[in-house]
């Protein structure tokens, strides 16, 4: 399974959810040492998707502060993105996920 370490501190640019094929794609731009890299976090077999937010003000962008993954006892994956703080998160439950780097 892919590692999500490179996504920390990135900027969430796009969210695409296809309920027909149960897939979620998150596009995240990361600047490291002045070099910008775009990543896609692709989740397949999505069975749950949740966005919670208790940060009241509108944002100028969405920072991916942390990304955590873990496997459930049933073998599914949980992918959790913390956006700015623990008061805002995007959580996906899926069969598999992969991180794709675009150059």
Backbone as CSV, one residue per row, in Angstrom:
resi,resn,N_x,N_y,N_z,CA_x,CA_y,CA_z,C_x,C_y,C_z
1,UNK,0.846,-1.175,0.000,0.000,0.000,0.000,0.891,1.238,0.000
2,UNK,0.403,2.280,-0.608,1.148,3.536,-0.727,1.301,4.219,0.630
3,UNK,2.342,5.035,0.726,2.513,5.869,1.901,1.946,7.253,1.606
4,UNK,1.417,7.892,2.627,0.824,9.223,2.479,1.707,10.312,3.068
5,UNK,2.922,9.974,3.476,3.813,10.925,4.144,4.078,12.181,3.316
6,UNK,4.206,12.046,2.006,4.523,13.188,1.146,3.389,14.206,1.069
7,UNK,2.194,13.828,1.480,1.024,14.704,1.353,0.896,15.711,2.494
8,UNK,1.578,15.463,3.598,1.475,16.335,4.772,1.916,17.757,4.415
9,UNK,1.119,18.738,4.792,1.452,20.136,4.540,1.081,20.602,3.149
10,UNK,0.471,19.735,2.366,0.070,20.095,1.004,-1.208,20.926,0.985
11,UNK,-1.637,21.263,-0.207,-2.856,22.038,-0.404,-3.835,21.187,-1.207
12,UNK,-5.006,20.951,-0.629,-6.052,20.187,-1.300,-6.630,21.048,-2.411
13,UNK,-6.461,20.620,-3.659,-6.871,21.410,-4.816,-8.195,20.941,-5.410
14,UNK,-8.480,19.640,-5.324,-9.699,19.122,-5.940,-10.125,17.837,-5.246
15,UNK,-11.439,17.643,-5.208,-12.035,16.426,-4.662,-12.995,15.893,-5.719
16,UNK,-12.812,14.639,-6.098,-13.713,14.018,-7.059,-14.250,12.718,-6.502
17,UNK,-15.572,12.622,-6.441,-16.203,11.394,-5.947,-17.128,10.858,-7.030
18,UNK,-16.953,9.597,-7.383,-17.806,8.950,-8.372,-18.609,7.855,-7.668
19,UNK,-19.893,8.127,-7.376,-20.694,7.141,-6.653,-21.028,5.906,-7.490
20,UNK,-20.904,5.988,-8.807,-21.214,4.850,-9.662,-20.177,3.747,-9.497
21,UNK,-18.904,4.134,-9.472,-17.830,3.139,-9.338,-17.201,3.146,-7.948
22,UNK,-17.759,3.935,-7.036,-17.315,4.000,-5.644,-15.846,4.394,-5.525
23,UNK,-15.486,5.511,-6.170,-14.100,5.960,-6.102,-14.019,7.422,-5.665
24,UNK,-12.924,7.742,-5.003,-12.644,9.086,-4.529,-11.235,9.446,-4.966
25,UNK,-11.080,10.632,-5.570,-9.759,11.122,-5.949,-9.555,12.494,-5.329
26,UNK,-8.465,12.643,-4.600,-8.095,13.921,-3.996,-6.803,14.391,-4.655
27,UNK,-6.814,15.596,-5.191,-5.610,16.169,-5.794,-4.977,17.103,-4.782
28,UNK,-3.701,16.867,-4.498,-2.989,17.617,-3.464,-1.676,18.134,-4.041
29,UNK,-1.466,19.450,-3.920,-0.207,20.069,-4.345,0.679,20.265,-3.129
30,UNK,1.939,19.878,-3.257,2.899,19.999,-2.171,4.109,20.780,-2.669
31,UNK,4.528,21.777,-1.897,5.752,22.517,-2.206,6.800,22.118,-1.185
32,UNK,7.920,21.593,-1.686,9.006,21.143,-0.823,10.317,21.665,-1.404
33,UNK,10.984,22.517,-0.652,12.239,23.090,-1.120,12.069,23.938,-2.373
34,UNK,10.920,24.585,-2.505,10.651,25.431,-3.659,10.166,24.675,-4.888
35,UNK,10.060,23.358,-4.790,9.605,22.534,-5.907,8.169,22.087,-5.641
36,UNK,7.284,22.340,-6.622,5.874,21.966,-6.493,5.635,20.607,-7.153
37,UNK,4.959,19.726,-6.423,4.607,18.399,-6.923,3.117,18.175,-6.695
38,UNK,2.454,17.628,-7.693,1.035,17.302,-7.582,0.892,15.803,-7.360
39,UNK,0.049,15.450,-6.407,-0.239,14.053,-6.097,-1.740,13.815,-6.226
40,UNK,-2.107,12.613,-6.633,-3.487,12.153,-6.556,-3.542,11.056,-5.507
41,UNK,-4.444,11.194,-4.568,-4.741,10.143,-3.607,-6.031,9.496,-4.096
42,UNK,-5.916,8.270,-4.618,-7.053,7.590,-5.210,-7.516,6.462,-4.300
43,UNK,-8.789,6.507,-3.944,-9.398,5.489,-3.093,-10.421,4.720,-3.923
44,UNK,-10.343,3.394,-3.883,-11.294,2.564,-4.628,-12.111,1.720,-3.657
45,UNK,-13.295,1.319,-4.105,-14.176,0.540,-3.242,-14.654,1.342,-2.045
46,UNK,-14.976,2.609,-2.275,-15.389,3.499,-1.178,-16.746,3.067,-0.626
47,UNK,-16.787,2.850,0.683,-18.045,2.486,1.349,-18.491,3.550,2.343
48,UNK,-17.628,4.529,2.608,-17.986,5.616,3.513,-17.173,6.856,3.190
49,UNK,-17.830,8.008,3.281,-17.163,9.276,3.023,-17.805,10.322,3.924
50,UNK,-16.957,11.013,4.716,-17.494,11.982,5.683,-16.603,13.217,5.729
51,UNK,-17.241,14.382,5.707,-16.547,15.651,5.895,-17.178,16.332,7.096
52,UNK,-16.363,16.686,8.083,-16.859,17.430,9.242,-16.008,18.677,9.410
53,UNK,-16.659,19.769,9.798,-15.959,21.035,9.936,-16.646,21.884,10.987
54,UNK,-15.873,22.339,11.947,-16.408,23.290,12.924,-15.564,24.561,12.959
55,UNK,-14.814,24.799,11.875,-14.061,26.047,11.734,-14.964,27.014,10.964
56,UNK,-15.400,28.100,11.594,-16.473,28.919,11.013,-16.092,29.771,9.811
57,UNK,-14.874,30.257,9.739,-14.540,31.212,8.687,-14.247,30.518,7.362
58,UNK,-14.576,31.181,6.249,-14.160,30.632,4.945,-12.637,30.669,4.828
59,UNK,-12.091,29.757,4.063,-10.652,29.649,3.901,-10.250,30.161,2.525
60,UNK,-8.996,30.570,2.386,-8.476,30.914,1.068,-7.923,29.675,0.378
61,UNK,-7.605,28.642,1.145,-7.224,27.338,0.611,-7.375,26.308,1.725
62,UNK,-7.307,25.026,1.367,-7.456,23.942,2.342,-6.118,23.247,2.532
63,UNK,-5.510,23.440,3.691,-4.231,22.793,4.000,-4.457,21.376,4.491
64,UNK,-3.715,20.438,3.908,-3.709,19.054,4.372,-2.657,18.983,5.475
65,UNK,-3.081,19.203,6.695,-2.164,19.268,7.824,-1.606,17.892,8.177
66,UNK,-2.464,16.881,8.150,-2.050,15.512,8.468,-2.842,14.539,7.607
67,UNK,-2.252,13.372,7.360,-2.954,12.272,6.691,-2.647,11.000,7.471
68,UNK,-3.690,10.312,7.888,-3.531,9.060,8.638,-4.276,7.948,7.918
69,UNK,-3.681,6.768,7.908,-4.338,5.602,7.334,-4.283,4.454,8.333
70,UNK,-5.257,3.594,8.237,-5.280,2.412,9.093,-6.235,1.389,8.523
71,UNK,-5.985,0.155,8.838,-6.826,-0.923,8.345,-7.769,-1.398,9.439
72,UNK,-9.025,-1.605,9.070,-10.027,-2.077,10.018,-9.883,-3.588,10.193
73,UNK,-10.570,-4.131,11.173,-10.528,-5.576,11.385,-11.173,-6.324,10.226
74,UNK,-12.043,-5.650,9.470,-12.689,-6.262,8.307,-11.814,-6.177,7.059
75,UNK,-10.638,-5.553,7.181,-9.724,-5.462,6.052,-9.859,-4.222,5.199
76,UNK,-10.810,-3.355,5.515,-10.936,-2.103,4.776,-9.940,-1.086,5.306
77,UNK,-9.712,-0.045,4.520,-8.809,1.033,4.903,-9.597,2.258,5.309
78,UNK,-9.085,2.970,6.292,-9.606,4.281,6.663,-8.517,5.288,6.328
79,UNK,-8.893,6.290,5.533,-7.977,7.364,5.156,-8.550,8.644,5.745
80,UNK,-7.793,9.286,6.617,-8.262,10.482,7.321,-7.342,11.657,7.017
81,UNK,-7.923,12.732,6.490,-7.182,13.967,6.250,-7.628,15.002,7.263
82,UNK,-6.686,15.564,7.992,-6.952,16.679,8.895,-6.680,17.944,8.095
83,UNK,-7.691,18.795,8.001,-7.557,20.053,7.269,-7.486,21.181,8.283
84,UNK,-6.329,21.781,8.422,-6.017,22.863,9.356,-5.919,22.402,10.798
85,UNK,-6.962,21.766,11.319,-6.935,21.333,12.723,-7.852,20.133,12.881
86,UNK,-7.860,19.570,14.057,-8.725,18.418,14.312,-10.202,18.782,14.273
87,UNK,-10.504,20.090,14.133,-11.890,20.538,14.014,-12.430,20.360,12.604
88,UNK,-11.582,19.910,11.684,-12.018,19.696,10.312,-11.315,18.471,9.754
89,UNK,-12.099,17.524,9.258,-11.493,16.326,8.706,-12.335,15.760,7.572
90,UNK,-11.650,15.050,6.694,-12.265,14.302,5.609,-11.862,12.853,5.820
91,UNK,-12.840,11.973,5.955,-12.560,10.569,6.259,-13.221,9.689,5.202
92,UNK,-12.437,8.756,4.685,-12.915,7.823,3.670,-12.648,6.402,4.147
93,UNK,-13.621,5.528,3.964,-13.445,4.102,4.196,-13.479,3.432,2.823
94,UNK,-12.441,2.631,2.526,-12.319,2.084,1.173,-11.622,0.719,1.201
95,UNK,-11.671,0.044,0.053,-11.002,-1.244,-0.074,-9.494,-1.082,-0.281
96,UNK,-9.109,-0.015,-0.998,-7.688,0.199,-1.301,-7.464,1.667,-1.615
97,UNK,-6.210,2.114,-1.468,-5.848,3.468,-1.856,-4.437,3.455,-2.430
98,UNK,-4.150,4.460,-3.249,-2.834,4.597,-3.844,-2.521,6.090,-3.972
99,UNK,-1.245,6.443,-3.811,-0.793,7.819,-4.006,0.015,7.849,-5.300
100,UNK,-0.399,8.712,-6.233,0.263,8.821,-7.525,0.900,10.190,-7.620
101,UNK,2.198,10.218,-7.911,2.932,11.465,-8.064,2.950,11.874,-9.528
102,UNK,2.606,13.147,-9.789,2.656,13.696,-11.139,3.842,14.650,-11.228
103,UNK,4.565,14.585,-12.319,5.718,15.475,-12.460,5.410,16.619,-13.392
